[in-house]
Amino acid sequence: MAGSKVRMPASLAHIHSDTPMGANLVAGGATFRVWAPKAKAVYVVGDFNHRVRNDAALLTRDQQGHWRGFLPGVKDRHRYMFYVVGEGSEGLKRDPYARELEAPFPAECMVRRTDFPWHDCGYGTPPFHEFVLYQLHVGTFFTPNLPRKGGTFLDVARKLPYLADLGVTALQLMPIQEFQTRFSLGYNGTDYFSPEMDFAVADADLPPYVEEVNRLLDAKRLPRYRAQDLRGEMNQLKALVDLGHCHGLAVLFDVVYNHAGGDFGDQSLYFFDRQPGSGGQRNSLYFTDRGHAGGLVFDFAKPEVRDFLIQNAKCFLSEYRVDGFRYDQVSVIDHDGAPDGWRFCQDLTSTLHAQRPETVHLAEYWGVNPLVVAPPLIGAGFDTTLTDGLRIAIRDVIGNASAPDERPLDMTGLARSLWPEGFQQQWRFVQGPENHDIVYNGREARIARLGDPDHPRSWFARSRARVATGLSLTAPGIPMLFMGQEFLEDKQWSDDFVAHGNLLLYWAGLDQGDKQMLDHLRFIRELLAVRRRCPGLRGEGFRVVHVHDQNRVLAFHRWVEGEGLDVLVVLHLANATRVGYRIGFPGGGDWREIFNSDAYENWLNAGTAGNSGRVTALPHPLHGFDYSANLVLPANSMLIFSR
């Protein structure tokens, strides 16, 4: 039309059907791509164009509702935002695919290079049956800079030698994606590709951290980081993964693909293409109208939403080199995301298994459903899943054992919980008596306090805690410890380290030589060493040998199918030592008593009750075996026997 202005949007150089989402550096600038199907216009504004919203900043829409374009002059750490014009409103939006945000919140996005000086330390993700998980919350695990700041990725890195020495094989980090509140468990994120800003060390505070993590590399005779390598939360999280691998530790991320938000904010992915709110939550683009945990359930019917979440996991696998994921509330994806949530899980696990077959995919699904770990044709395709049967049974017997009487304990129920019904391999389920949900402030007691509520450091508490944790580390399943469990932490925990600073982990006790904590730490460390040395404790062979509720005794047999390598584990939760207690053994002759938890009471316990390191199984049939042996069972103890 005569006199009309011809609009010249951003260049489509470097743009093609496989142009990645978000902002990605290429020669001479960066490509931008964002999904906003009902927007009338989308601009990209930032440091590179003085934040001027003009034709040169206007992206071009394709038939799938993606807006894309190439802008010259974009460099690493340039800040940017999308300006979205919709039917309901217009204004700035953060890139849902932004790799990093800049504090303070509400924050701008940052264009970032994805390279990092990874170390070639020969690390490989362990086989699933060798996983021992250690769950921690980055903001409260180790907090040397309180009250000014909570814990950071690099603070966790400082504890890697301690965790490696403990003997766990994998760190399971509670959610590390950006959340908008100062304190959070992490399950209310809205910026899925951006690590939490509060978990980063600011540039001005970096020098001592750079020196300290480089000392970790020096000890491994590996090249040092440069200061610029550790600038920003993205690189600091990568450094944590890198250093974890250098210390022989896998790293798992906890991801929340069932819902997002809580406090979305106008610049978040909520109502991203700025449609009218009068149309209901389905106008919000990414979500359904179903709520969960204060947020909204993702709309799994939309291919773009499914792809957003799958690309998020793929990014963590490729750019962060993580060893797997813990998926929050897969049951919500299935139930509240019906009828498309289950198919999304199948697409997710199939895609990720194809990308990195050795990574582990751990589902949280309530109630426990073995189909979640079945192959995608019939199941959801995850590798392993959380279970609660053993946790509930352990807490039941330990809680009842703390009563001042000799009541029978439900050792039968405990035995029944050791291998949950419907699972074909023992590594298909994850178990442990503590986790972040159970022992959170205001909920259930930690094991030490459960064992003696009035005196959580008494002999009763300490000995029962050894039995409870010892059982979880020798039973079938992938065992999981919650931070502090290894040194007898008896307080609940909270993510709010200001209001509940009294609930932070008692690291000072270890530093000051607290004898009870050090003894329990030794107990865990040496039991995990036994687990590593004894393939039977990681094998598929399992049988309950003997259970007696009145005597408070449980014995079970573990072995490697086709090889033997038999191990017999005996638990005793009576408050007095039993002598001459006969139990069936899977073979005759001498058996070594390779572990006795009573030895860790005031280590080394000069009064340890036990079997002097050896018993002889004689041909007296018992408990389905042809042989049996008379045992001394220390009060509140766990014994392990092997050939």
N, C-alpha and C positions, 0 to 999 in steps of 0.2 A: 504494500500500500504506500502511495506517495507520502513522503514526509515521516514515515515510521522509522524508528531506530532499529537497526539490525544488532541483535545481541551477539556478542562474541564470547562464549563461555570458555572455561579453562580448556587447555589443550587435551586431546585424547592420545597424545604420544605416550607410548609404553602401556597403553590400555588394551587389554585383550580379554577373552572369555575367562581366562584363569587368573586375572589380576586379583591378588589377595585382598581380603577385606581390611579396612582400617587404613592407617598411614604406613607406607613402606618406602624406604629410601631406594632410589635408583640413580643412575648417572645424571647429575645436574639438577636433581630435585627429588620429588616424592610423588608417588601415586596415592590417590585417596579413593576409597570405595565404601559406601554405606548403604544399608537397606532402609528405605523410607518410602514405601510404595504409594502412599496416598498424599505425600507432601506435594506442594505446589512448586517449591524451589528449595534447593539445599546449597548453601555456600560453605566454603572452608576459609576460616580467617585465623591468622596467627602472626608470629614474629616475622615471617617471611613476606607478608604483604601488608604490614602495619595494621593488621586487623581491619582492613578496609573491605566492606562488603560491596563489591562491584561486579561487573560482568566477568572480569578475569578470575574472580573467585567462585563463580557459579559452576556447579557440577552438572553433568549431562545425565539424564535418566535413560535407562535401558528398558526393554520390554518386561523385565522381571522386577522392576521397581528398585533397582540399584542405581545410585547416583555415583558417578565416577569422573575422574579427571586427573591430569598431571599438572603440578605447579612447580615452576623452576625455583631454584635458590633455596630450597628447603634443606636444612642440615640437622645433624644429630642434636638432640636436646632443644630444638625449636618447639615452642608451645603453640597449640592450635585448638580450635573448637569448630564444631559444625553449627551453622545458623540455619535452622529449619523453619520454613514457612508452610503452615498447614491450614486446614479448614477451621480449626478451633483456636489457634494461637500461633505466634511466631516467637522465636528466641533461640538462645544458645543451647546446644546439647553436647555432652561429652560423647566421644567416640566409644561405642560399646566394645570395640576391639583395641582400645588404647593400651599400649604396653606399659605405660607408666603415667602417673599423675603427679602434679607438683603441689605440695602443701602451700598454704593451708586450705582446708576444705571450705566451700566448694572450690574444686581445683580445676585447673586447665590440664588438658592432655599434653603429653610430650612425645614428639617423634623420637624414636630410639633405634640406634643400630642394634642388631641382634647378636653380634659376635661377642665372644667372651674368651679369655685365655684359659680354656679348660686344660686340666693336667692329665696326661696319659699315665695313669697309675696302675693299669692292668685290672681295674675293678670290673666285676661282672655281677649282675643281679643274682642273688642266690636262688636255688630251686625252692619251690613253694614250701616243701616240708622242712626247710631249714630256717624259715622266718620266725623270729621272736620280735614282736612289735613293742615299741616304747612310745606311748602316746604323750604328747606334750602340747602346751599352749605357749606360743612364742612370747606373748606379752607378759607372762607371769612365771615362766620356767626359771629364768635367771635374770635378776633385776638389779644390777650393780649401780644404776644411775638414779635410783629413787631418791627423793620424790619428784625430781625434775622429769623423769622419763621412765617408761616401763621397759620390758625386755625387747630385744631386737634380734634380727636374723644373725648378726655377728656375735651377739651374746650367746646364742645357742651354739654357734661355731666354737666359741671358747671352751665349751664343755664337751666337745667331741672326744678328746682323749679319755675323759672320764666315762663317757657312754660306750666307747669302744672297749675299754677295760672291763666294764660291767659285763659285757658278753651278749648284749642284744644284737640283732642283726639288721634292724630297720627302725628308722624314726618315722612315726606317723604324726605329722604336723597337723594340728587343728587348722581350720581354714585360714589361708594366708591372703585371700583376695581382699581388695579394698572394701572396708565397711565405713559407714558415715559417722558413727558414734565414736567417742574417744575410747570406750571400753566395750568389748564384745567378745562373745565366744567365737564369733566369725561367721555365724550362719545367717546373717542378714545382709550379705553383700549385694551390690548392684553393679560393680565395675569388675567384670570377671577376668579380664586379662591383666589387670593392674595389681601388683602386690601392695599390701597394706602400707600406707605411708608411715604410720606410727611405728612400724616394725623396722624402719630404716634409721641408720645413723646419719645425721646431717653432715654435710661436707666439712663444716668447721670442727666437728668432733671426730673426724675420721683418723687423723694421724696416729693416735695410740692404738686404735683398732687395727690399722694396716700393719703396724709393727707386730702386734700380738698374733694375728693370723699368719703373718709371714714366719713367725717363729714355729708355728705348726708345720708349715711347709719345709722349713729348714730341717726340722726333726725327721721329715720323710725324704730329705735330700731332693726336693722338687723346686722348680723355679718359683721365685717370689712374684706376688702381685705388685703392680704399680698402683699408686694412689688413685689414678683415674680409672683403673679397672674396677674399683669398689665404690664409685660414685652412684648413688641412687638405689632405690629399693629393688629394682630389677636385678642389677648386678650383684647386690649383696645377697639376695636370695639364691642366685646362681652360685655364688661363692659358697654358701652353706651346703648346697647339693654337691658341689665339686669337692669341698673339704670332707664332707661325709663319705664320699666314695674313696677319697685318699685314706680314710680311717677304716675302710672296710664296712661301711654302713650304707644300706639302702635308704632312700628317702621317699616317703609316700605323701602325697597331698590329699587333703580332705576337701572334696568338691561338693557343691550344693547345686544339683541340677533339678531338684524338685520344685523349688520356688526361689524367688528373689525378693529382696527388699525387706521392708519394714518402713523405714524412712527413705522413700525414693528421692524426693527433691525434684524441682522443675527441670534441672539440667541432666537428669539421669536418663536411662533407657525407657522409663515409664512414659507412655503416650509419646513415643519417640517421633512419629511423623506428625504429631501435634493435631490430632483429630479432636472433634468436640467430645467433652466428657459426658455429654447427654446421651451418647450412644452406648454407655456402659463400659465395663472393663475390657470387653473384646476390642474396643477401639484403642486400647493401650498398646496394640501391635504384638508385643511379646507374650501376653498373658491371657489367661482365662479369667472368669469372674469367681473362681474358687480360691479361697484364702487358705493359707497355712502359715502358722508361726508368725503371724503379723504381716506376712507378705502375700504374694499372689503366685499361684501355680502357673508354670510355663504352659504355653499353648503348643502341645506336642503334635497337633494336627498340621501345623505349618512347617513345610520343609525347611524354611529359612531359620526357624527357631531351633529345630533339631540340629541343623548344620552349625548354628552359632555355638551350641553347647559341645558338639563333637569337635569343632575346630578349636575350642578352648582346651579340651583334653589333649588334642594333637599338638597344640602349641607347647603345653607343659612337657609332653614327651620329647619333642624335637628341640625346643629352645632351652628348656630347663633340665632335660635329661633325667627326669624323675623315674623312679623304679616302679611306680604304680599309684593307685588311687584308693581312697576310702570314699564311697559314694553315700552321701547323707540320705537317709529315708527314701530308699528306692521304693518302699511300699507306698509312699505318697505319689511317686511317679506313676505307679501301677494303678492305684485306686482313684486318686483325685485327677490323674491325667488320663483316665480311661476315655475313649477306647484306644488311644494312640500311644500311651505311655510305655506299655510293654514292648511294642514294636520299636520305639525309640531306644529302649535298653538293648534290644537285639542289634540294632544298627550301630549303636555306640560301641558295644563290646566287640562286634565283628570287625569294625573299622580299626579299633585300637589293637586288637590281637594281630591283625594283618600288618600293622605298622611296627609293632614291637612285641613279638610273641612272648618274650620272657618276663614282661611286666605283670604285676599282680593286680587284680581288680576285685576289691573287697566291697561287698554290698551290705548296707544296713537295711534289713527288711524285717518288719514286725507285723504279725507273728512270723516266726521262723518258717521259711518256705524253701525246701530243698530244690524246687524247680528254678530258683533264682541262679543256681550254679549248674544247671543243666545246659547242654548245647543249645544254640539259638533256634534250632528247628522246633524244639519243644519248650525250651527254657529261655532265660534272659541272657545267658552266656557269661555271667561273672565267674570268677575263679573260686572265690570263697565268700563266706557270709558270716556276719556276727550272729552268735547264738547266746541265749540267756539262761539255758537250763542249768549249766554247771555253775554259773555265777549265783543264781538263786539258791541252788542246793548248798554251795559252799557257805554262803552267808547265813543260811538257815542253821546248818550244823554248828558253825562258829558262834552264832548268836545264842543258840540253846546251850552250847557248852559253857557259856559264861554264867549261866544260872547257878546258884549255890547249892546244887544237888547233884545226884548221879543219875539223872533221868536218861532213858535211852535216847540216842540221837538217830536221826533218819539217815543212817549210813546206806540203807537200801536205796533210798531216793537219790542219794549222792552217787551211788554206783550206777544207777539207771541213767543218770545225766551225763555220764562220761563220754558216751558216743550217741549224739542225738539221732533220732530215727530218720531214715531216708537219705543219709549221706553215704556215698560209696568209698570215698577216701578221707583219711583223717585230716588232711590239710584243707578240706573243703569247708571247714568251720573254724571260727576264731572265738576264743574264750578267755576269760580272766575275771577275777573277783572285783576289780575296780575299773571304772572308766570315767570320762569327764561328765557324763550325765548323772551317773549314780551318786558320786561323792561331791557333787556341786553344793555350794552353800545352801543349807536349809533342807537338803535331801537326806541320803543315807550316810551312815558312819563309814569311815575308812576302816580297813580290816583290823588294824591295831586297836582301835577304840571299840570295835565290835566285839573283839575277844575279851575285853574287860572294860566296860563303859565307864566305870568310876576311876580306873587306874590304867590308862592306856600304855603305860611303860612298865607294868608289873610283869613278873615271870609268866603269869597266865596269858596276858596280852601278847607278849613276845613269842612265846612258844606256839600259841594258836595261830599267830600271823605266819610263822614259819610253815606250819602245816598247810594253811590256806594257799599261800603263794606257791609253796613247794608242790602241792597237788596240781595247780594250774600249769606249772612248768614241766611236769612229767606226764600229764594226762594226754590223751589224743587231742588233736586240734592245734591250730597255730596259737600259741600263748601271747597274751598282751599284758604289759605292765603299764600302769598310769604313773605319771611323773611323781616321784617321791616315795612310791610304794617300796622301792628297793632299799630305802634307809629308814623305814618304819615311820613315815610321816603319818601322824594321827589326826591332823586337822582336815576338814573339808577345804575346798578351794573356791576361788572366785576370780573372774576376769577383771573385776574392779579393784585394782591394786591400790587405789587411794582410799576408798571407803572401807575396804577390807584388807588393808595391809597386814593385819594380824594373821591372815590365812595364806600368806606366801610361804613357799617351801623353806624349810629351816636349814639352809645351806650352812649357816653359821655353826650348827651343831657338828657337822662333819669337819669344818675348818678348825674348830676348837677341840676336836678329839673326843666327842661324845661316844663313850664306850658302847652303849646299847645300839646307837645308830651304826657305828663302824662294824659291830658284830653282825648286824642284820645285813649290811651291805656285803660283807664277806660271805655270808650264807648264800645270798642271791648270786654273787659272782662265781662262787665255787660250784653251786648247783648247775648254773648255766654251762660251766666247763664240763661237768659230768654229762650234761645233755649233748654237748658237742662230741665228746669222746665215745658215747654209747649210741650207735645207730639204732638200736632197739627202741630208744626213747623217741625216735623220729619215724619209726617204721609203721607199717600198716597193720601188723599183727596186734590184736588186742583181745583180752578176755578177763572178765572179773573172776577172780579165784575164790575169794571168801569175803563175806560181809556179815557183820553181827551188830545189830543196833544196840543191844544191852551192853556189850563189851566195848562198843565204840571203835570197832576195827573194820578196816577195808583193805583188801589186798587185790592187786591186779597185775596181770602179766602182759608185757609188751615184747614184740620181736619184729625182725625183718622177714617178710614172707620169702620162703625159699632159701634163706640163709641161716635162720636161727638168731644168734646174737641176743639170747634171751635176757630179759631184765624183769625182776619182780619188785614191785613197789608196795610197801606196807604202811598204812596210816593208822595211828592210834591216838584217840582224843580223850582218853581217860586221864584223870589227874594224878594217877599213881602208876608206877612201873609194874608191868606184868612179866612174870618169869615162867618159862616153860609153855609158851603159847604155840601150839603146833599148827603149822600152815603147810599146805601142799606146795610142792616145787615141781617145775617142768622137767627136771632131770636129777639124777642121783649124783652123789659125790660132793666135793667141796664147792661152796659158793662164797664169793667175797662180799662182805658188807662194804660197798664202795661209798656209801653216803649215810650219815646219821645226823639228823638235824639237832639232836641234843648236844652235839659237840660245840655248837655255836652259841650256847648259853654261857656268857662270860668267857668267850674264846681265850684260850683253848680250855674247855671245861674239864677240870681235873676229875670231876665226879661223873663223867659221862656214863650213862647206862647204855648197854648195848651188847653186842655179840663178839667183841674183841676182834672185829675185822673179818670173821669167817664163821660159817656154819657148815654142817655136813648133812645133806639130805639122804635119808635112809629109805630102804624099800618098804615103807609103810604107806599104802595108798590113802589119799585124802584129797578132797576137793577136786576130784576128777583127774588127779595125777597119780602116777605110780609111786611117787616119792614124797616125803614130807620132812620137815625139820622143826625142832623145838627152838623157839625164839625168845629173846628178851626184848620186850617192847617198852621203850622209855615212855614216860608220861608225855602226852601232847607232842608226838614225834612223827617223823617220816623216815623210813629206812629204805634203802635201795640195795638190791643184791644182783650180782651178775657173775658170770663164769670167771 
